[in-house]
Amino acid sequence: MKVLVPVKRVIDYNVKVRVKADQSGVDLANVKMSMNPFDEIAVEEAVRLKEKGKVSEIIAVSIGPAQAAETIRTALAMGADRGILVKAEGEIEPLAVAKILKAICDAEKPMLVITGKQAIDDDSNQTGQMLAALLGWGQGTFAHSVELSETSAKIAREIDGGLQTVEVKLPAVMTTDLRLNEPRYASLPNIMKAKKKPVEEKTPADYGVDAASRLKVLKVTEPAKRSAGIKVKSVSELLDKLKEAGAI
């Protein structure tokens, strides 16, 4: 069984994000970049399924600048077999990503696509659902656990009230949630081996996709700074303060 895992290059989650002085976007200059954490979970799950003998090949796909090749190499070091880098500059919106991934699925014929539920830069949470719709495949989003057979996948989903279990026929799309697994650290030998694994380079035009932006960012601002808390001596004083603040 072949599995496709999209991975995105984003600002490292440990980095404090800075807004540009002109409020046109986020400052990326000299900022550490890494793989989207939810995509790390997706790669880990694909590797675990391969270790169980359920999966024969894992293809890591990234859509972005040339530097996204580093993100693919990280996935290869974790255990993916080969990579596809679709070179594209600027912001690539979820629908364009889904269209490119659909074209790759048409060419590669995977039985399962495992992707992170969202990217931590735009928080769109759209690509997996859009891809499933374009392909006409079943989907299991926000996966907490998965049991894979030759013809179907049983996915426990995280929902507001707990867990919901769904079964989808393969081929299918699955998006990962935080509690699905804990990604491994790539060992030095595997990092060295990853350098020799094949990475194919493509462009959106190769797949017949127009990746031009349909949305225009008007302004980006930092969240308002939180004011310091105060101590009160009684419940009545607390209620008075809440009334003054318009909280009750």
C-alpha positions as semicolon CSV with decimal commas, in nm:
position;residue;x (nm);y (nm);z (nm)
1;M;0,000;0,000;0,000
2;K;0,129;0,343;-0,097
3;V;0,078;0,641;0,135
4;L;0,114;1,011;0,050
5;V;0,211;1,254;0,325
6;P;0,207;1,631;0,254
7;V;0,450;1,831;0,473
8;K;0,466;2,209;0,505
9;R;0,759;2,437;0,592
10;V;0,649;2,684;0,863
11;I;0,800;2,905;1,132
12;D;0,924;2,684;1,413
13;Y;0,662;2,663;1,688
14;N;0,917;2,773;1,949
15;V;0,981;3,104;1,771
16;K;0,798;3,421;1,877
17;V;0,631;3,553;1,563
18;R;0,697;3,916;1,471
19;V;0,473;4,132;1,254
20;K;0,639;4,354;0,992
21;A;0,653;4,725;1,070
22;D;0,422;4,805;0,777
23;Q;0,173;4,536;0,893
24;S;0,188;4,367;0,552
25;G;0,262;4,025;0,699
26;V;0,484;3,821;0,929
27;D;0,858;3,886;0,937
28;L;1,040;3,574;0,811
29;A;1,390;3,723;0,797
30;N;1,646;3,512;0,986
31;V;1,368;3,307;1,145
32;K;1,407;2,935;1,216
33;M;1,178;2,725;0,997
34;S;1,075;2,364;1,049
35;M;0,813;2,107;0,955
36;N;0,457;2,183;1,060
37;P;0,403;1,989;1,388
38;F;0,080;1,826;1,270
39;D;0,261;1,707;0,956
40;E;0,534;1,554;1,173
41;I;0,259;1,350;1,337
42;A;0,134;1,247;0,992
43;V;0,482;1,128;0,887
44;E;0,525;0,940;1,214
45;E;0,192;0,761;1,170
46;A;0,278;0,662;0,813
47;V;0,615;0,525;0,930
48;R;0,449;0,330;1,212
49;L;0,203;0,176;0,966
50;K;0,496;0,078;0,745
51;E;0,675;-0,080;1,042
52;K;0,360;-0,286;1,107
53;G;0,368;-0,412;0,748
54;K;0,052;-0,225;0,649
55;V;0,230;0,020;0,414
56;S;0,490;-0,050;0,146
57;E;0,592;0,302;0,038
58;I;0,571;0,652;0,185
59;I;0,593;0,959;-0,040
60;A;0,652;1,297;0,124
61;V;0,526;1,599;-0,070
62;S;0,596;1,966;-0,003
63;I;0,469;2,270;-0,192
64;G;0,674;2,585;-0,144
65;P;1,013;2,748;-0,205
66;A;1,336;2,560;-0,277
67;Q;1,411;2,558;0,097
68;A;1,114;2,325;0,146
69;A;1,347;2,049;0,026
70;E;1,487;2,055;0,382
71;T;1,140;1,973;0,513
72;I;1,117;1,677;0,277
73;R;1,463;1,558;0,387
74;T;1,338;1,565;0,747
75;A;1,046;1,341;0,647
76;L;1,286;1,109;0,462
77;A;1,509;1,090;0,770
78;M;1,205;0,992;0,978
79;G;1,133;0,703;0,741
80;A;0,965;0,824;0,420
81;D;1,096;0,656;0,102
82;R;1,100;0,939;-0,151
83;G;0,990;1,296;-0,194
84;I;0,824;1,533;-0,438
85;L;0,897;1,906;-0,413
86;V;0,653;2,132;-0,598
87;K;0,839;2,462;-0,624
88;A;0,616;2,766;-0,574
89;E;0,693;3,110;-0,433
90;G;0,467;3,315;-0,208
91;E;0,162;3,203;-0,015
92;I;-0,008;2,897;-0,165
93;E;-0,371;2,887;-0,059
94;P;-0,537;2,564;0,061
95;L;-0,745;2,514;-0,255
96;A;-0,435;2,538;-0,477
97;V;-0,254;2,294;-0,247
98;A;-0,549;2,053;-0,265
99;K;-0,557;2,074;-0,647
100;I;-0,185;2,001;-0,671
101;L;-0,217;1,710;-0,428
102;K;-0,510;1,574;-0,631
103;A;-0,295;1,575;-0,944
104;I;-0,016;1,396;-0,755
105;C;-0,266;1,139;-0,625
106;D;-0,392;1,083;-0,980
107;A;-0,033;1,014;-1,088
108;E;0,091;0,814;-0,787
109;K;-0,230;0,625;-0,700
110;P;-0,186;0,614;-0,320
111;M;-0,443;0,427;-0,112
112;L;-0,418;0,671;0,177
113;V;-0,326;1,038;0,221
114;I;-0,223;1,134;0,575
115;T;-0,191;1,506;0,637
116;G;-0,185;1,732;0,940
117;K;-0,523;1,874;1,033
118;Q;-0,390;2,229;0,990
119;A;-0,074;2,434;0,952
120;I;0,032;2,651;1,245
121;D;0,101;2,953;1,022
122;D;-0,240;3,008;0,860
123;D;-0,452;2,769;1,077
124;S;-0,683;2,711;0,780
125;N;-0,777;2,346;0,849
126;Q;-0,903;2,313;0,491
127;T;-0,658;2,120;0,272
128;G;-0,746;1,766;0,381
129;Q;-1,120;1,822;0,344
130;M;-1,081;1,996;0,008
131;L;-0,856;1,717;-0,121
132;A;-1,108;1,449;-0,021
133;A;-1,384;1,643;-0,198
134;L;-1,179;1,687;-0,517
135;L;-1,085;1,318;-0,523
136;G;-1,430;1,196;-0,423
137;W;-1,271;0,990;-0,141
138;G;-1,390;0,929;0,212
139;Q;-1,223;1,124;0,491
140;G;-1,145;1,085;0,859
141;T;-1,042;1,416;1,014
142;F;-0,878;1,495;1,353
143;A;-0,756;1,135;1,391
144;H;-0,688;1,015;1,745
145;S;-0,612;0,657;1,638
146;V;-0,632;0,450;1,321
147;E;-0,667;0,081;1,236
148;L;-0,577;0,005;0,875
149;S;-0,683;-0,297;0,670
150;E;-0,639;-0,373;0,301
151;T;-0,977;-0,223;0,210
152;S;-1,069;0,023;0,485
153;A;-0,949;0,243;0,770
154;K;-1,119;0,265;1,109
155;I;-1,046;0,612;1,249
156;A;-1,126;0,742;1,597
157;R;-1,184;1,117;1,564
158;E;-1,145;1,383;1,831
159;I;-1,469;1,579;1,870
160;D;-1,597;1,823;2,132
161;G;-1,775;1,550;2,330
162;G;-1,496;1,291;2,321
163;L;-1,422;1,045;2,041
164;Q;-1,620;0,940;1,735
165;T;-1,519;0,629;1,538
166;V;-1,577;0,618;1,162
167;E;-1,484;0,359;0,903
168;V;-1,391;0,472;0,552
169;K;-1,323;0,266;0,243
170;L;-0,983;0,303;0,082
171;P;-0,859;0,509;-0,090
172;A;-0,919;0,780;0,170
173;V;-0,785;1,099;0,326
174;M;-0,696;1,123;0,696
175;T;-0,593;1,433;0,892
176;T;-0,401;1,400;1,217
177;D;-0,465;1,549;1,560
178;L;-0,210;1,609;1,837
179;R;-0,278;1,295;2,039
180;L;-0,240;1,046;1,753
181;N;0,129;0,984;1,835
182;E;0,456;1,143;1,940
183;P;0,694;1,195;1,644
184;R;1,038;1,039;1,667
185;Y;1,369;1,218;1,640
186;A;1,561;1,126;1,326
187;S;1,885;0,944;1,406
188;L;2,214;1,057;1,253
189;P;2,244;0,744;1,030
190;N;1,891;0,803;0,898
191;I;1,969;1,171;0,834
192;M;2,269;1,061;0,626
193;K;2,061;0,802;0,440
194;A;1,795;1,067;0,367
195;K;2,047;1,261;0,158
196;K;2,059;0,972;-0,091
197;K;1,683;0,921;-0,118
198;P;1,525;1,061;-0,439
199;V;1,342;1,395;-0,437
200;E;1,161;1,485;-0,759
201;E;1,116;1,854;-0,840
202;K;0,799;1,982;-1,006
203;T;0,603;2,306;-1,048
204;P;0,228;2,374;-1,017
205;A;0,220;2,421;-1,396
206;D;0,341;2,062;-1,439
207;Y;0,014;1,955;-1,279
208;G;-0,197;2,211;-1,466
209;V;-0,270;2,413;-1,153
210;D;-0,282;2,793;-1,128
211;A;-0,139;2,867;-0,782
212;A;-0,204;3,243;-0,796
213;S;-0,355;3,388;-0,477
214;R;-0,728;3,461;-0,471
215;L;-0,714;3,635;-0,134
216;K;-0,549;3,965;-0,044
217;V;-0,415;4,031;0,303
218;L;-0,510;4,385;0,400
219;K;-0,333;4,408;0,734
220;V;-0,167;4,190;0,995
221;T;-0,163;4,305;1,357
222;E;-0,036;4,155;1,679
223;P;-0,293;4,054;1,942
224;A;-0,366;4,314;2,208
225;K;-0,143;4,295;2,511
226;R;-0,310;4,153;2,818
227;S;-0,340;4,388;3,113
228;A;-0,209;4,286;3,453
229;G;-0,445;4,120;3,695
230;I;-0,554;4,266;4,028
231;K;-0,628;4,118;4,369
232;V;-0,965;4,167;4,539
233;K;-1,051;4,123;4,907
234;S;-1,402;3,980;4,874
235;V;-1,655;3,823;4,640
236;S;-1,863;4,142;4,639
237;E;-1,560;4,345;4,528
238;L;-1,495;4,085;4,256
239;L;-1,851;4,121;4,131
240;D;-1,821;4,500;4,131
241;K;-1,502;4,482;3,926
242;L;-1,659;4,241;3,677
243;K;-1,958;4,474;3,639
244;E;-1,726;4,770;3,578
245;A;-1,546;4,572;3,309
246;G;-1,875;4,473;3,146
247;A;-1,806;4,103;3,204
248;I;-2,141;4,048;3,378
